[in-house]
């Protein structure tokens, strides 16, 4: 049925995923899925830059509707996964600048103008991210073993005076503070060693115990930008911390390589000094 026979087409928005200089493989782009509610992924040209986009219905992706959907955890996860699929499709042949999730425009021309307005920043980022990937590292304090002394919350037994109880409580508090301080120092040592093999590093806010599912606090939540040519050095250093465990007060977890989301913020100045740069 034609649009004229069916009435005006439903309004659509343009959802943008990533910017690249190298057009994605057409077959790979056609096979990729973005948001389930939208159309096929396609490429918009803005000079020699390519913007991977998808038409999505305004009824579901308008500001009010989208805010309501993203407040539901299951819809937020679906949106994040769809966004990542679009970014991966854009990254098939070269470096990309991932855009923030749910970057929406009211048409192709608006999207193209937005890219053109940020052209110097995008050029700098694409140059910077070429042949580099991101590695995520999380460091937690080691959880106390089953033999660790418990804080009973009261006097130890008959005849224990209040002064003795306060003294024991104070000693336990000092021990906990000392253990936490030692764990923090070990987390800093892990970070310093990994930075020596990275181009840049940045720290995210540590996640709460509710999110990590651990009883021990997260001490470091970091990302490292690593040259492909130095990946073996970086992963060897990681292995020493994740398997060898030279720092018994912490547990180190790592994942990668990833598309460098943490180092591709097109709304920030990417010049040196904006990240916590590793020494050369």
N, C-alpha and C positions, 0 to 999 in steps of 0.2 A: 504494500500500500504506500502511495507517495505521501510525502510530508504535507502537501497541499490538501490531499484528501483527508488525512488524519488530523489536520489542524496543525498549529505551530509546534515545532519540536520542543521538547523539554529543555530548559536552559542547562548549560553545562559549564563547568569550570575546568581550568587547565591545572593539573597537579604536576609539579616539577620535582624530579628526583635527583639529578646530578648534571654537572657540566663537565665536558671533556673536549679535547681538541681532536680526538680520533673517533670518527663515527663508529658506533658499534656494528658488529656483524649483523646484517639484516635478518639472517635465519635465526641467530641467537636472540635477537630482539623480538622477532615474531613468536618465538617459543616461550619467552619470559612472560610472567604474569605480574602485574602490579596489583592495584586494588581490585578485588573481585567484582565490585559494582561498576567499574569503569570500562573504557574501551581498550583497544590495543595500544601498547607502548609505541611511541613514534619519536622522531627527532625533529627539533626545531633548530634552524641555523641562525646564529647571530654573528655575522662576519665569519671568522674561521673557528668559532666556538660552536659546539653542539650541545643542546639542552635536551635531555631525555624526559619526555612528558607523557601524560595520559589524560584523556578527557574523562571527567567524573561528574556525576549528577549533582547539581547545586542543591537539590532537595536533601541530599545526605551529607554534602561537604560544605554547605554554607556555614557561616561562623557559628550560628546558634545550634544548628543540628550537629555540627562536628564537635563542639564543646560538650554537648550532652553525651555523644557517643564515646568520646575519649575519657569521660569520667567513669565509664564502665570498664573494669580491668580486662575483660575478655575482648572488648572492642579495641582497647588501646593496644593490646598485644597483636591483634590481627592487623591493625594499621601499621605498627612498627615492622612486622614481618613483610607486609606488602611493600613498604618503603625500602627495606633492605633488598628485596628482590629487584626493584627498579634500579637501585644503585649498582647492584652486581651486574645487571644487564648493561649498564653504561660503562662498566669498568673492564669489559672483555678485551679491549685492545690497547689500553694505555691508562695513564693516571686520570683520576676523576676528582672533582670537588663535590662531595655529597652535600646536598642542601638539607636544611632542617626538615624534619618530618612534617607533612601536611603544609608544604609551601604551595600556595594556591594563587592563581591569577585569573582575571576575568576575560582571558582571550590570549591568542598567540602573540599579538602585537605587544600587549602588556608584559608578557613573559620575556619577549625578545628585548624590550627596552630595559627591563630590570637587569638582564645579563650585560647589556651594553654599558649600563651605568656603573657596573662593578668590574669592568674589563681589566683595569690595572691590577686589582686585587686578585682576580681569577688567574691572570697570567702568572703572577708571582707564586700563587699556590700551586698551579699545575707544574711549574718549573721545580718547585721545592719538593713535590711529592713523587716526582718521576723516579722509578726504581727504588721506592721505599715503601715499607709497610709498617703497620702498627702492631705492637704486642701489649697485651693487658696483663698486669701483675697485681695480685692482691696478697697482702701479708696480714696474717692474724696472729694474735698472741697464742702461744701453745696453751691448750686447755689443761687444767689441773688434773693429775691422775687420780685414780681411785684411792690412793693412799694419802692424799693431801689432807692436812688437818682441817677439821670443820670448825666453823665458828658457831658454838652452841647458843650464843645469845644470852647466856646467864652464867652465874658462878659455877666452877667446875665440880664442886661437890661439897659435902658437909665440912664445915669449918673454914670454908673459903671466905675470906673477908672481902668487903667491897673494894678496898684498896688493891688487893691482889688481883681481883677480877679486872679492874681498870688497867692494871699494869699489863696483864696478859692481852687484853683487847687492844691496848696501844701497840704492843709488840706485833700482834697480827696485822694491824693496820700498816705499820711501818714495813713489814715484810711484803704485803700486797703492793704498796707504793714502790718499794724497791724492785719487785719483780716486774711491775709495769714499766718502770723507768729503764730497766735492762732490756725489756722487749722492744721498747721504742728505739733504743740505741741500735739494736740488732736490725730493726726494720730500716733505719737510716743507712746502715752499712750495706744492706741489700740494694737499696736505691742507689747509693753512690757507685757500687760496683757495676750495676746495669747501665747507669748513665755513661760510664766510660766506653761503652760499646754502642751508644746510640747517638743519633744526630741531635735529637731534642727529647725532652721528657716533660710531662705535665701531670699534675696531681688532681684527681677528682675528690669530692667529699667522701670520706669513708662511709660505707653502708652500715645501717643499724643492724643489731643482732636479729631483729625481727625479719629483715630482708635476707640476711646471710644464712639464717637458721643455725647459727653457731652460738655457743655459750660464751666464747671468748671474743673480745672486741677486735674489729678490723683496724689495724694500725696504719696501713698504707693501701691506697687505691690509685694506682699509677698507670700511665700509658707511655710507651717509648716508641719513638720513630726511628726505624732501623734501616740502614742501607742494605739492599739485597746482597751486596758484595761482602757485608760483614755479618750476615745472618748466622753463619756457623759460629762465630765468636760469641755472639749474643746468646744463642741457644745453649752453647757450652756453659756459659756463665749461669744461665737459668738452671741447667741440669744440676749444677753444684748445689744450688739452693733448694731445689725441689726434691732431689733424690739424696744428695750427700748430706744435707742438713748440717752445715758447719755452725749454724746459729740455733741452738736447741730451744731458745726461748720463743721462737716464732715458727709458723708454718707458712710456706710460700706456695701460691698457686699461680699458674700462668696460662694464657691462651693466645693463639695467633698462628700464622699472620692474618691480620685483618686489613680491610680498606681503612685508611687512616682518618677516620671520622674525627678523632680528637685534635687533629692538626690541620683541619680543612675548614675552619670557620670563615666563611666569606663575609660575615658581618663584623669581623675583627681585623685589625691591621696585622698581616702576617710577617712583617719585617722582623729581623733578628732581635731578640730581647723580649718578644711577646710571650714566648714559651720559656720554660726554664731550660736554657740550652746546656747541653753537655760540653765539657771541655774538649777542645780539639786535640 
